[in-house]
């Protein structure tokens, strides 16, 4: 099964649009993204209740996202030996992965079409869960990763953060994905370690 993004829902002025390339396929955990806003009003602001902190770190270039699966933490490298550290939910046993990628899409309040493996687990799910719906696991924002079937996204279940809970996507508190979303752009490097 290949995910899709209806052309009408594609965000304006993406690097892929400018280069005349298509944006397919999209990540498995984001089978359909519908009714997407093209901007976030206060995405650059740090919410007062965000769970991230600043830590000493120096192994990667500034602007790199690194997810340490075992730690269940995402690091956004700032440079000068510092990184923002966010708690995350990661893939369940058998659904974890490691490797490198980059951000190839950014979406606000994405709708979600459950992929076949999730529908087998939960056959009562609707075909598409609208963005902003309490039943939508994507949360307030999502950033897709190139070359794979995954995204970094918010959540409708904050209690899942810090656990091995997903089908391979990286879950963040909605406040934290909003903060990170405002800090990164297309082609931001992403490294996932075990």
Secondary structure, DSSP 4 states (H G I P E B T S, - for coil): ------GGGSPTT-HHHHTT---PSPPGGGS---S-BS--TTTTS--TT---EEEE--SS-TT-EEEETTTTEEEEEEETTEEEEEE-BEEPTTS---EEEEEEEEEES--B---HHHHHH-TTS-S-BPTT-TT-TTTTEEEEETTSS-EEE--S-GGGTTSEEESS-EE--HHHHHHHHHH--TT-EEEEE-
